[in-house]
Amino acid sequence: MNYESAMRAALERAKFGATASGDVPVGAVMLNKSGEIMALGVNQRELLRDPVGHAEIVVIRSAARSLGTWRLDECTLVVTLEPCAMCAGAIMQSRIPRVVFGAWDTKAGAAGSTCDLLRDPRALHKVEVITDVLKDECSALLTEFFSAQRPRV
């Protein structure tokens, strides 16, 4: 399956979310078993003053409501940034079998950077992880955002 078009949709959501609320530009889409986008999410921590308002959590909740079940075992999560430990836990708890991401998060990533919760051999539910999809575009969006946040010296 070609995940680039889904990642482009996630990137567009990330840009929209950052513009609309000032949140860190992370976007996510959930694909159904046919590979069609069934849910969209963006970071909403600033917008909702919600510490768990990560794009992955937002899109998981939306997909679960849409399907009427917490078991997302026929879905694929596509996200612009490597999931953190909290999101990795939510991914495993919702039984998502596949995660696709663009940019690595060397400070908080839990899909290979700081740890690899999604593929831990001790985990009850293991997740296929596909990396580096539109990596440069995803990384550039975050770099631009954080550069604009830092005061000029």
Backbone as JSON, one array per atom type, in Angstrom:
{
  "sequence": "MNYESAMRAALERAKFGATASGDVPVGAVMLNKSGEIMALGVNQRELLRDPVGHAEIVVIRSAARSLGTWRLDECTLVVTLEPCAMCAGAIMQSRIPRVVFGAWDTKAGAAGSTCDLLRDPRALHKVEVITDVLKDECSALLTEFFSAQRPRV",
  "N": [[0.85, -1.18, 0.0], [0.52, 2.23, -0.78], [1.54, 4.79, 1.19], [1.96, 7.48, 0.98], [0.02, 9.36, 0.05], [-1.82, 9.37, 2.15], [-0.16, 10.33, 4.16], [0.3, 12.87, 3.16], [-2.22, 13.99, 3.52], [-2.3, 13.93, 6.32], [-0.23, 15.74, 6.85], [-1.37, 18.1, 5.83], [-3.48, 18.42, 7.64], [-1.97, 18.82, 9.95], [-0.71, 21.27, 9.41], [-2.98, 22.91, 9.25], [-3.99, 22.65, 11.89], [-1.91, 23.81, 13.42], [-1.97, 26.43, 12.5], [-4.59, 27.19, 13.15], [-4.75, 26.9, 15.97], [-2.28, 27.18, 17.19], [-1.02, 24.96, 18.11], [1.53, 22.4, 18.3], [2.56, 21.3, 15.15], [1.32, 18.48, 14.38], [-0.1, 15.9, 12.63], [-2.61, 13.4, 12.01], [-4.0, 10.53, 10.42], [-6.51, 8.03, 10.13], [-6.71, 5.0, 8.54], [-9.08, 2.88, 6.99], [-9.79, -0.67, 6.56], [-9.78, -0.87, 3.83], [-8.02, 1.02, 3.06], [-8.86, 3.61, 2.93], [-9.29, 6.97, 4.07], [-10.65, 7.37, 7.21], [-10.8, 8.83, 9.5], [-9.62, 11.87, 10.97], [-7.03, 13.72, 12.63], [-5.53, 16.19, 14.76], [-2.96, 17.74, 16.74], [-4.27, 18.93, 19.79], [-3.7, 20.05, 22.2], [-3.14, 22.69, 23.1], [-5.39, 24.04, 22.14], [-7.56, 22.77, 23.47], [-6.65, 22.74, 26.02], [-5.67, 20.35, 26.99], [-3.81, 17.8, 28.22], [-3.51, 15.27, 27.08], [-4.15, 15.61, 24.46], [-3.02, 14.72, 21.98], [-2.38, 14.24, 18.47], [-2.6, 11.55, 17.68], [-4.18, 10.39, 19.7], [-6.53, 11.85, 19.38], [-7.32, 11.06, 16.77], [-7.61, 8.3, 17.13], [-9.74, 8.18, 18.96], [-11.76, 9.33, 17.38], [-11.93, 7.48, 15.25], [-12.75, 5.18, 16.64], [-15.27, 5.97, 17.56], [-16.53, 6.28, 15.08], [-16.49, 3.65, 14.07], [-17.8, 2.34, 16.07], [-16.64, 0.77, 18.0], [-13.96, -0.13, 20.23], [-11.92, -1.64, 19.32], [-9.62, -1.43, 16.96], [-8.64, -3.11, 14.98], [-8.42, -3.48, 12.25], [-7.39, -1.3, 11.11], [-5.14, 1.33, 10.0], [-2.81, 3.52, 11.28], [-1.64, 6.66, 10.4], [0.8, 9.01, 10.88], [2.39, 12.16, 11.32], [4.59, 12.46, 13.01], [6.77, 10.48, 14.98], [5.2, 8.37, 17.33], [4.75, 9.11, 20.84], [5.37, 7.69, 24.15], [2.9, 7.63, 25.54], [1.04, 7.71, 23.43], [1.83, 5.44, 22.02], [1.07, 3.49, 23.83], [-1.72, 3.84, 23.74], [-2.17, 3.14, 21.1], [-1.49, 0.41, 21.11], [-3.39, -0.51, 22.99], [-5.73, -0.08, 21.61], [-5.54, -1.91, 19.65], [-4.45, -1.44, 17.12], [-2.99, -2.52, 14.17], [-0.95, -1.51, 12.55], [1.36, 1.13, 12.17], [2.28, 4.08, 10.6], [4.78, 6.43, 10.15], [6.28, 9.73, 9.73], [8.41, 11.79, 10.55], [11.12, 11.34, 12.83], [11.18, 11.31, 16.41], [13.49, 12.22, 18.4], [13.63, 12.87, 21.04], [11.34, 12.08, 22.45], [10.19, 9.92, 21.21], [8.61, 6.74, 20.88], [8.74, 4.59, 19.22], [11.02, 3.53, 18.35], [13.01, 5.5, 18.62], [13.68, 6.69, 21.39], [12.82, 4.53, 22.78], [11.22, 1.38, 22.03], [8.3, 0.71, 22.16], [6.17, -0.22, 20.62], [7.05, -2.46, 19.25], [8.03, -4.14, 21.14], [9.19, -7.19, 22.34], [8.04, -8.29, 24.6], [5.51, -7.31, 24.75], [1.94, -7.62, 24.71], [0.43, -7.01, 22.45], [1.7, -6.55, 19.33], [2.97, -4.22, 16.97], [3.14, -3.43, 13.56], [5.56, -1.33, 12.19], [6.09, 1.32, 10.07], [8.39, 3.45, 8.71], [9.68, 6.8, 8.01], [8.11, 7.9, 5.93], [7.58, 10.41, 3.74], [9.44, 11.83, 5.21], [11.23, 14.09, 5.14], [9.51, 16.27, 4.56], [7.77, 16.16, 6.74], [9.55, 16.56, 8.89], [10.55, 19.11, 8.23], [8.29, 20.75, 8.55], [7.93, 20.71, 11.34], [10.4, 21.79, 12.16], [10.26, 24.39, 11.07], [8.08, 25.38, 12.55], [9.03, 25.33, 15.24], [11.27, 26.98, 14.98], [10.08, 29.44, 14.52], [8.96, 29.85, 17.0], [11.03, 30.37, 18.73], [12.77, 33.03, 20.31], [14.36, 35.65, 18.53], [17.81, 36.39, 18.51]],
  "CA": [[0.0, 0.0, 0.0], [1.27, 3.49, -0.84], [1.08, 5.62, 2.3], [2.3, 8.89, 0.77], [-1.17, 10.22, -0.04], [-2.36, 9.49, 3.51], [0.74, 11.22, 4.9], [0.05, 14.25, 2.69], [-3.44, 14.43, 4.22], [-1.9, 14.19, 7.71], [0.54, 16.99, 6.83], [-2.31, 19.22, 5.67], [-4.16, 18.59, 8.93], [-0.99, 19.38, 10.89], [-0.58, 22.7, 9.07], [-4.23, 23.56, 9.65], [-4.05, 22.69, 13.35], [-0.95, 24.78, 13.94], [-2.47, 27.77, 12.15], [-5.85, 27.46, 13.86], [-4.69, 26.93, 17.44], [-0.93, 27.35, 17.72], [-0.5, 23.68, 18.58], [2.63, 21.8, 17.55], [1.94, 20.75, 13.94], [1.33, 17.03, 14.19], [-1.37, 15.46, 12.07], [-2.78, 11.95, 11.92], [-5.19, 10.01, 9.76], [-6.75, 6.61, 10.32], [-7.19, 4.34, 7.33], [-9.86, 1.66, 7.23], [-9.17, -1.86, 5.97], [-9.66, -0.65, 2.38], [-7.01, 2.03, 2.82], [-9.5, 4.92, 2.8], [-9.25, 7.78, 5.28], [-11.93, 7.32, 7.93], [-10.76, 9.78, 10.61], [-8.51, 12.83, 10.93], [-6.73, 14.29, 13.93], [-4.4, 17.1, 14.92], [-2.7, 18.07, 18.14], [-5.25, 19.86, 20.35], [-3.35, 20.33, 23.59], [-3.33, 24.12, 23.36], [-6.78, 24.39, 21.84], [-8.47, 22.25, 24.49], [-5.95, 22.72, 27.32], [-5.77, 18.93, 27.29], [-2.47, 17.22, 28.12], [-3.5, 14.08, 26.23], [-4.72, 15.99, 23.17], [-2.11, 14.45, 20.86], [-3.06, 13.9, 17.22], [-2.9, 10.13, 17.65], [-5.31, 10.14, 20.6], [-7.69, 12.46, 18.74], [-7.76, 10.24, 15.64], [-8.06, 7.0, 17.66], [-11.09, 8.38, 19.51], [-12.67, 9.56, 16.26], [-12.12, 6.21, 14.53], [-13.53, 4.28, 17.49], [-16.67, 6.44, 17.5], [-17.03, 6.0, 13.75], [-16.7, 2.21, 13.92], [-18.63, 1.84, 17.15], [-15.88, -0.2, 18.78], [-12.61, 0.3, 20.61], [-10.97, -2.5, 18.61], [-9.31, -0.87, 15.63], [-7.72, -4.12, 14.49], [-8.34, -3.5, 10.79], [-7.04, 0.08, 10.73], [-3.75, 1.76, 9.94], [-2.6, 4.9, 11.75], [-0.6, 7.39, 9.7], [1.03, 10.2, 11.69], [3.55, 12.9, 10.83], [5.68, 12.38, 13.97], [6.86, 9.23, 15.74], [4.39, 8.42, 18.55], [5.36, 9.1, 22.17], [5.0, 6.52, 24.96], [1.46, 7.66, 25.81], [0.33, 7.36, 22.21], [2.15, 4.05, 21.73], [0.19, 2.71, 24.69], [-3.08, 3.92, 23.2], [-2.16, 2.36, 19.85], [-1.54, -1.01, 21.48], [-4.65, -0.81, 23.67], [-6.82, -0.08, 20.63], [-5.24, -3.04, 18.77], [-4.08, -1.01, 15.77], [-1.91, -3.42, 13.76], [0.1, -0.89, 11.74], [1.58, 2.56, 12.31], [3.16, 4.68, 9.6], [5.1, 7.8, 10.54], [7.23, 10.46, 8.91], [9.58, 12.31, 11.26], [11.54, 10.71, 14.09], [11.2, 12.18, 17.58], [14.64, 11.71, 19.15], [13.51, 13.21, 22.47], [10.21, 11.43, 23.12], [9.62, 8.87, 20.37], [8.53, 5.41, 21.48], [8.62, 3.59, 18.16], [12.37, 3.27, 17.86], [13.99, 6.53, 18.98], [14.12, 6.56, 22.78], [12.48, 3.15, 23.1], [10.37, 0.83, 20.98], [7.17, 0.05, 22.82], [5.26, -0.87, 19.67], [7.6, -3.74, 18.8], [8.65, -4.8, 22.28], [8.84, -8.62, 22.32], [7.26, -8.65, 25.8], [4.17, -6.72, 24.65], [0.84, -8.49, 24.32], [0.04, -6.65, 21.08], [2.81, -5.98, 18.59], [2.52, -3.36, 15.89], [4.04, -3.22, 12.43], [5.92, 0.08, 12.13], [6.67, 1.74, 8.8], [8.97, 4.75, 9.03], [10.3, 7.69, 7.02], [7.23, 8.28, 4.83], [7.67, 11.88, 3.6], [10.23, 12.23, 6.38], [11.77, 15.45, 5.01], [8.41, 17.23, 4.66], [7.28, 16.14, 8.12], [10.58, 17.19, 9.72], [10.62, 20.54, 7.9], [7.15, 21.42, 9.16], [8.23, 20.89, 12.77], [11.54, 22.71, 12.27], [9.74, 25.74, 10.82], [7.24, 25.77, 13.68], [9.84, 25.62, 16.43], [12.1, 28.14, 14.68], [9.25, 30.64, 14.69], [8.66, 29.99, 18.41], [12.22, 30.81, 19.47], [13.06, 34.45, 20.14], [15.56, 35.99, 17.75], [18.85, 37.02, 19.32]],
  "C": [[0.9, 1.24, 0.0], [0.7, 4.44, 0.22], [1.35, 7.11, 2.09], [1.08, 9.79, 0.7], [-1.81, 10.41, 1.33], [-1.49, 10.42, 4.34], [0.56, 12.67, 4.44], [-1.21, 14.81, 3.36], [-3.12, 14.75, 5.68], [-1.1, 15.49, 7.8], [-0.37, 18.21, 6.69], [-3.07, 19.48, 6.96], [-3.22, 19.24, 9.95], [-0.82, 20.88, 10.66], [-1.81, 23.47, 9.52], [-4.3, 23.71, 11.16], [-3.12, 23.73, 13.94], [-1.42, 26.21, 13.67], [-3.69, 28.13, 12.98], [-5.67, 27.65, 15.35], [-3.31, 27.19, 18.02], [-0.34, 26.08, 18.28], [0.69, 23.24, 17.73], [2.02, 21.07, 16.35], [2.18, 19.25, 13.76], [-0.06, 16.66, 13.7], [-1.41, 13.95, 11.96], [-4.05, 11.63, 11.14], [-5.29, 8.53, 10.08], [-7.32, 6.07, 9.02], [-8.0, 3.11, 7.72], [-9.2, 0.49, 6.51], [-9.01, -1.76, 4.45], [-8.62, 0.41, 2.04], [-7.58, 3.43, 2.63], [-9.43, 5.66, 4.14], [-10.62, 7.78, 5.93], [-11.97, 8.3, 9.1], [-9.51, 10.63, 10.48], [-8.28, 13.37, 12.33], [-5.53, 15.22, 13.87], [-4.16, 17.28, 16.41], [-3.72, 19.11, 18.6], [-4.95, 20.2, 21.8], [-3.59, 21.79, 23.94], [-4.78, 24.52, 23.2], [-7.72, 23.99, 22.97], [-7.9, 22.29, 25.9], [-5.98, 21.3, 27.88], [-4.4, 18.28, 27.13], [-2.4, 15.95, 27.28], [-4.08, 14.36, 24.85], [-3.75, 15.83, 22.01], [-2.92, 14.01, 19.65], [-3.47, 12.43, 17.18], [-4.11, 9.8, 18.52], [-6.6, 10.66, 19.97], [-8.21, 11.56, 17.62], [-8.22, 8.85, 16.09], [-9.48, 7.13, 18.2], [-12.12, 8.55, 18.39], [-12.96, 8.27, 15.5], [-12.98, 5.24, 15.34], [-15.0, 4.67, 17.49], [-17.28, 6.08, 16.15], [-17.35, 4.51, 13.55], [-17.62, 1.62, 14.98], [-17.96, 0.76, 17.99], [-14.51, 0.35, 19.12], [-11.54, -0.52, 19.9], [-10.77, -2.0, 17.18], [-8.36, -1.81, 14.89], [-7.66, -4.28, 12.97], [-7.94, -2.14, 10.24], [-5.53, 0.26, 10.66], [-3.69, 3.21, 10.36], [-1.42, 5.49, 11.0], [-0.43, 8.72, 10.42], [2.35, 10.85, 11.26], [4.77, 12.79, 11.73], [5.62, 11.05, 14.72], [6.05, 9.35, 17.04], [5.23, 8.39, 19.83], [4.89, 7.86, 22.93], [3.5, 6.48, 25.24], [0.68, 7.19, 24.58], [0.61, 5.92, 21.8], [1.27, 3.13, 22.58], [-1.24, 2.69, 24.17], [-3.2, 3.12, 21.91], [-2.28, 0.88, 20.17], [-2.87, -1.38, 22.12], [-5.82, -0.84, 22.69], [-6.61, -1.12, 19.53], [-4.96, -2.63, 17.32], [-2.89, -1.84, 15.32], [-0.74, -2.75, 13.04], [0.13, 0.62, 11.99], [2.6, 3.0, 11.27], [3.49, 6.08, 10.09], [6.19, 8.39, 9.66], [8.5, 10.82, 9.65], [9.85, 11.52, 12.53], [11.52, 11.75, 15.2], [12.29, 11.66, 18.52], [14.58, 12.04, 20.63], [12.41, 12.42, 23.17], [9.6, 10.28, 22.33], [9.68, 7.5, 21.01], [8.3, 4.32, 20.45], [9.99, 3.35, 17.53], [13.41, 4.29, 18.28], [14.5, 6.36, 20.41], [13.84, 5.16, 23.32], [11.59, 2.64, 21.97], [9.25, 0.01, 21.6], [6.31, -0.74, 21.84], [5.75, -2.24, 19.22], [8.31, -4.5, 19.92], [8.24, -6.27, 22.3], [8.02, -9.07, 23.52], [5.81, -8.16, 25.71], [3.14, -7.75, 24.2], [0.46, -8.27, 22.85], [1.22, -5.98, 20.4], [2.28, -5.28, 17.35], [3.58, -3.31, 14.79], [4.3, -1.72, 12.34], [6.62, 0.35, 10.8], [7.12, 3.19, 8.98], [9.38, 5.53, 7.78], [9.42, 8.03, 5.82], [7.12, 9.81, 4.81], [8.4, 12.5, 4.79], [10.7, 13.69, 6.29], [10.68, 16.5, 5.16], [7.89, 17.32, 6.1], [8.26, 16.83, 9.06], [10.64, 18.7, 9.49], [9.48, 21.32, 8.53], [7.4, 21.69, 10.64], [9.37, 21.87, 12.98], [11.09, 24.15, 12.08], [8.93, 26.24, 12.01], [8.08, 26.18, 14.88], [10.8, 26.78, 16.2], [11.34, 29.43, 14.89], [8.92, 30.89, 16.16], [9.82, 30.58, 19.21], [12.45, 32.3, 19.24], [14.35, 34.65, 19.35], [16.55, 36.74, 18.63], [19.63, 38.01, 18.49]]
}
